[in-house]
Amino acid sequence: MGNIFTAGLFQQMLRSATPVALAAMGGAMTEHAGIMNIGMDGMILMGAFTAVAVSIVTGSAFLGTVAAIAVGILVGLFFALFVVKFKSDEFIIGTALNILAGGLTTFLMWAIFDIRGTVRTEHGLPTVDLGILGKIPFLGQIISGNSLFVYLTVGLVFVMWAFVYRTPVGFWIRAAGEHPGTLRTAGISPEKMKWLSSAICGAFCGLAGAQLALGNVAMFSEGMSNNRGYVAFACVIFGGANPKKAYLAALMFGFFDALGYRLQEYDISSNLTSMIPYVITVCMMVYVVVRSNRKKTVSA
């Protein structure tokens, strides 16, 4: 067991959890606004491709990240166009967005780079050396040497929590989902809050894609989001759209994802170990449903 639960396992947990946590914070915004956004997987994928493509062209991981956030916002607004403006079914639009992202990124990779499968970049996000903190036994090996966004995500969790629960705009976003009529009576457009929440979600998903492609592996491969958008949505539901709780749920996913990779070293089939984090995600959703039904039974 000591060979499995090492500092490297927990460091990989942080790296695996970060893209999911970033997307979950964006998903929390749309969830509060009354939008079930399952299109986050496509947003992450488009953000990842954009980050790698722009970093290759410009030679800058920073510009790649900025471009990924910008594309994420555009995709979020595109999603809102159909869901908010045209009143389309959010489940159908989200599914269509995920399918579109998968096909579009594959086509663009072939059209721009004449490559199929994987395109690599030499311009990944820099890692952060925490100096003396990195010399702390065991803990230092976990927290030091990670991508900048691993640390930034922790700060963003508290920023987004404060934004949602301690600012007027956050209150308006929540009111747009819970009491849109009351919000409209107060002179605030619920539709504008839904547009805003979708744009914020897109920005976070774009950032998640940049971290996934430039912070974790410095490459883009077809379908590399690997259903992380759906996992992020599960984290949002599990955490009640609370950024802090959603981050903890993402850490749980990251732990089992890292554990799956570690178990492959012991000749356990990768097909089996790759299932572990997604099985845990399904269990999370079952728990949420059971808990909700129990509360309804007690209140009745």
C-alpha positions as CSV (number, residue, x, y, z in Angstrom):
1,M,0.0,0.0,0.0
2,G,2.9,2.3,0.7
3,N,4.0,2.0,-2.9
4,I,0.6,3.1,-4.1
5,F,-0.3,6.0,-1.7
6,T,2.8,8.1,-2.4
7,A,3.3,11.8,-2.8
8,G,3.2,11.3,-6.6
9,L,-0.3,9.9,-6.4
10,F,-1.6,13.0,-4.5
11,Q,0.2,15.3,-6.8
12,Q,-1.4,13.6,-9.8
13,M,-4.7,13.9,-7.9
14,L,-4.3,17.7,-7.9
15,R,-3.4,17.8,-11.6
16,S,-6.3,15.5,-12.6
17,A,-8.8,17.4,-10.4
18,T,-7.9,20.9,-11.6
19,P,-9.6,20.9,-15.1
20,V,-12.7,19.3,-13.6
21,A,-12.8,21.8,-10.8
22,L,-12.4,24.8,-13.1
23,A,-15.2,23.5,-15.4
24,A,-17.4,22.8,-12.3
25,M,-17.1,26.4,-11.1
26,G,-18.4,27.5,-14.5
27,G,-21.1,24.9,-14.4
28,A,-22.1,26.2,-10.9
29,M,-22.9,29.6,-12.5
30,T,-25.3,28.2,-15.1
31,E,-26.8,25.8,-12.6
32,H,-27.6,28.7,-10.3
33,A,-29.1,30.6,-13.2
34,G,-31.5,27.7,-13.9
35,I,-29.6,26.2,-16.9
36,M,-28.6,22.5,-17.0
37,N,-25.4,22.8,-19.0
38,I,-24.1,19.4,-20.1
39,G,-22.3,21.1,-23.0
40,M,-19.2,21.7,-20.8
41,D,-17.4,18.8,-22.3
42,G,-17.4,20.4,-25.7
43,M,-16.4,23.7,-24.2
44,I,-13.4,22.1,-22.5
45,L,-12.4,20.3,-25.8
46,M,-12.5,23.5,-27.8
47,G,-10.6,25.4,-25.2
48,A,-7.9,22.7,-25.2
49,F,-7.5,22.7,-29.0
50,T,-7.4,26.5,-29.1
51,A,-4.8,26.7,-26.3
52,V,-2.5,24.3,-28.2
53,A,-3.0,25.8,-31.6
54,V,-2.4,29.4,-30.5
55,S,0.6,28.4,-28.4
56,I,2.1,26.7,-31.5
57,V,1.5,29.6,-33.8
58,T,2.5,32.4,-31.3
59,G,5.1,30.5,-29.3
60,S,3.3,31.6,-26.1
61,A,1.4,29.4,-23.6
62,F,0.0,32.6,-22.1
63,L,-1.6,33.7,-25.4
64,G,-2.8,30.2,-25.9
65,T,-4.6,30.3,-22.5
66,V,-6.1,33.8,-23.2
67,A,-7.3,32.5,-26.6
68,A,-8.8,29.4,-24.9
69,I,-10.8,31.6,-22.5
70,A,-12.0,33.9,-25.3
71,V,-13.2,30.9,-27.4
72,G,-14.8,29.5,-24.2
73,I,-16.8,32.7,-23.8
74,L,-17.9,32.7,-27.4
75,V,-19.0,29.1,-27.2
76,G,-20.8,29.9,-23.9
77,L,-22.7,32.7,-25.7
78,F,-23.4,30.4,-28.6
79,F,-25.0,28.0,-26.1
80,A,-27.0,30.8,-24.5
81,L,-28.2,31.9,-27.9
82,F,-30.2,28.7,-28.4
83,V,-31.1,28.1,-24.7
84,V,-32.0,31.6,-23.6
85,K,-32.9,33.4,-26.8
86,F,-34.5,30.7,-28.8
87,K,-35.8,28.7,-25.7
88,S,-34.3,25.4,-27.1
89,D,-34.0,22.3,-25.0
90,E,-30.8,22.7,-23.0
91,F,-30.1,19.0,-22.9
92,I,-30.3,18.7,-26.7
93,I,-28.2,21.8,-27.3
94,G,-25.6,20.6,-24.8
95,T,-25.4,17.2,-26.5
96,A,-25.2,18.8,-29.9
97,L,-22.4,21.1,-28.7
98,N,-20.3,18.2,-27.4
99,I,-20.7,16.3,-30.7
100,L,-19.9,19.4,-32.7
101,A,-16.7,20.1,-30.6
102,G,-15.5,16.5,-31.2
103,G,-15.9,16.7,-34.9
104,L,-14.7,20.3,-35.3
105,T,-11.5,20.0,-33.4
106,T,-10.6,16.8,-35.2
107,F,-11.2,18.5,-38.6
108,L,-9.3,21.7,-37.6
109,M,-6.3,19.6,-36.4
110,W,-6.1,18.0,-39.8
111,A,-6.8,21.2,-41.7
112,I,-4.3,23.4,-39.9
113,F,-1.6,21.0,-38.9
114,D,-2.2,18.1,-41.3
115,I,-2.0,15.7,-38.3
116,R,-4.5,13.2,-37.1
117,G,-4.6,11.9,-33.6
118,T,-2.2,14.1,-31.6
119,V,-0.5,17.4,-32.0
120,R,2.2,18.5,-29.6
121,T,3.5,21.9,-28.5
122,E,6.7,22.9,-26.9
123,H,5.1,25.8,-25.0
124,G,3.4,24.3,-22.0
125,L,2.4,26.2,-18.9
126,P,5.3,26.8,-16.5
127,T,5.4,24.9,-13.2
128,V,5.8,26.7,-9.9
129,D,8.6,25.9,-7.4
130,L,7.5,26.8,-3.9
131,G,11.0,27.0,-2.6
132,I,11.3,26.1,1.1
133,L,7.7,24.9,1.2
134,G,8.7,22.3,-1.4
135,K,11.2,20.8,1.0
136,I,8.6,19.8,3.6
137,P,8.6,16.0,3.8
138,F,5.8,14.4,1.7
139,L,3.6,17.5,1.6
140,G,6.2,19.5,-0.2
141,Q,6.4,16.9,-3.0
142,I,2.6,17.2,-3.4
143,I,2.2,20.9,-3.5
144,S,5.4,22.0,-5.3
145,G,6.2,21.7,-9.0
146,N,2.6,22.0,-10.3
147,S,1.2,24.1,-13.0
148,L,0.3,27.7,-12.1
149,F,-3.4,27.0,-12.5
150,V,-3.4,24.2,-9.9
151,Y,-2.7,26.9,-7.3
152,L,-4.9,29.5,-9.0
153,T,-7.9,27.2,-8.9
154,V,-7.8,27.0,-5.1
155,G,-8.0,30.8,-5.0
156,L,-10.7,30.9,-7.6
157,V,-12.9,28.6,-5.6
158,F,-13.1,31.1,-2.8
159,V,-13.4,34.0,-5.2
160,M,-16.4,32.4,-7.0
161,W,-18.0,31.4,-3.6
162,A,-17.8,35.0,-2.5
163,F,-19.1,36.1,-5.9
164,V,-22.1,33.8,-5.8
165,Y,-23.1,34.3,-2.2
166,R,-21.8,37.8,-1.2
167,T,-22.3,40.1,-4.2
168,P,-25.4,41.6,-5.8
169,V,-24.6,40.1,-9.2
170,G,-24.3,36.6,-7.6
171,F,-27.6,37.1,-5.9
172,W,-29.2,38.2,-9.3
173,I,-27.8,35.1,-11.0
174,R,-29.3,32.8,-8.3
175,A,-32.6,34.7,-8.4
176,A,-32.7,34.2,-12.2
177,G,-32.8,30.5,-11.6
178,E,-35.0,30.4,-8.5
179,H,-37.3,33.4,-8.8
180,P,-37.1,35.0,-12.3
181,G,-40.4,36.7,-11.9
182,T,-39.4,38.4,-8.7
183,L,-36.1,39.5,-10.2
184,R,-37.9,40.9,-13.2
185,T,-40.2,42.9,-10.9
186,A,-37.1,44.4,-9.3
187,G,-36.0,45.7,-12.7
188,I,-33.3,43.1,-13.4
189,S,-33.6,40.9,-16.6
190,P,-33.3,37.2,-15.8
191,E,-32.3,36.6,-19.4
192,K,-29.3,38.9,-19.0
193,M,-28.2,37.0,-15.9
194,K,-28.5,33.7,-17.9
195,W,-26.4,35.1,-20.7
196,L,-23.8,36.3,-18.1
197,S,-23.7,32.9,-16.3
198,S,-23.2,31.1,-19.6
199,A,-20.4,33.4,-20.6
200,I,-18.7,32.8,-17.2
201,C,-19.2,29.1,-17.6
202,G,-17.6,29.2,-21.1
203,A,-14.6,31.2,-19.7
204,F,-14.0,28.6,-17.0
205,C,-14.3,25.7,-19.4
206,G,-11.9,27.4,-21.7
207,L,-9.4,27.8,-18.8
208,A,-10.0,24.1,-17.9
209,G,-9.2,23.1,-21.5
210,A,-6.0,25.2,-21.4
211,Q,-4.9,23.5,-18.1
212,L,-5.7,20.1,-19.5
213,A,-3.7,20.6,-22.7
214,L,-0.9,23.0,-21.7
215,G,-0.6,22.3,-17.9
216,N,-1.0,18.6,-17.8
217,V,0.5,17.2,-21.0
218,A,1.5,20.0,-23.5
219,M,-0.4,18.5,-26.4
220,F,-3.9,18.1,-27.9
221,S,-5.4,14.7,-28.9
222,E,-8.8,13.8,-30.3
223,G,-11.4,13.7,-27.6
224,M,-8.9,14.5,-24.9
225,S,-11.6,16.0,-22.6
226,N,-12.6,12.4,-22.0
227,N,-16.0,13.2,-20.6
228,R,-14.5,15.5,-18.0
229,G,-17.3,18.0,-18.7
230,Y,-19.9,15.4,-17.6
231,V,-17.9,14.7,-14.5
232,A,-17.7,18.5,-13.8
233,F,-21.5,18.6,-14.1
234,A,-21.8,15.7,-11.7
235,C,-19.5,17.6,-9.3
236,V,-21.8,20.6,-9.5
237,I,-24.9,18.5,-8.7
238,F,-23.1,16.7,-5.9
239,G,-22.0,20.0,-4.4
240,G,-25.3,21.7,-4.7
241,A,-23.6,24.3,-7.1
242,N,-21.5,25.5,-4.2
243,P,-17.9,26.1,-5.6
244,K,-16.3,24.8,-2.4
245,K,-18.2,21.5,-2.4
246,A,-17.8,21.1,-6.1
247,Y,-14.0,21.5,-5.7
248,L,-14.0,18.8,-3.1
249,A,-16.0,16.5,-5.4
250,A,-13.5,17.2,-8.2
251,L,-10.6,16.3,-5.8
252,M,-12.4,13.0,-5.2
253,F,-12.5,12.4,-8.9
254,G,-8.9,13.3,-9.3
255,F,-7.9,10.9,-6.5
256,F,-9.5,7.9,-8.2
257,D,-8.3,9.0,-11.6
258,A,-4.7,9.1,-10.2
259,L,-5.2,5.8,-8.4
260,G,-6.3,4.2,-11.7
261,Y,-3.1,5.2,-13.4
262,R,-1.0,4.0,-10.4
263,L,-2.7,0.6,-10.4
264,Q,-1.7,0.1,-14.1
265,E,1.8,-0.3,-12.8
266,Y,0.7,-3.5,-11.1
267,D,-0.4,-5.2,-14.4
268,I,-4.0,-4.3,-13.9
269,S,-5.8,-3.7,-17.2
270,S,-6.0,0.0,-18.2
271,N,-9.6,-0.7,-19.4
272,L,-10.5,-1.6,-15.8
273,T,-8.6,1.1,-14.0
274,S,-9.9,3.9,-16.3
275,M,-13.4,3.0,-15.3
276,I,-12.8,3.7,-11.6
277,P,-13.3,7.5,-11.5
278,Y,-16.4,7.3,-13.7
279,V,-17.9,4.6,-11.6
280,I,-17.3,6.8,-8.5
281,T,-19.0,9.7,-10.4
282,V,-22.1,7.5,-11.1
283,C,-22.1,6.6,-7.4
284,M,-22.0,10.3,-6.5
285,M,-25.1,10.9,-8.7
286,V,-26.9,8.0,-7.2
287,Y,-26.2,9.3,-3.7
288,V,-27.6,12.7,-4.7
289,V,-30.8,11.2,-6.0
290,V,-31.3,9.0,-3.0
291,R,-30.6,11.9,-0.6
292,S,-33.0,14.1,-2.5
293,N,-35.8,11.5,-2.3
294,R,-35.2,11.0,1.4
295,K,-35.6,14.7,2.0
296,K,-38.8,14.8,0.0
297,T,-40.1,11.8,2.0
298,V,-39.3,13.4,5.4
299,S,-40.8,16.7,4.4
300,A,-44.0,15.0,3.2
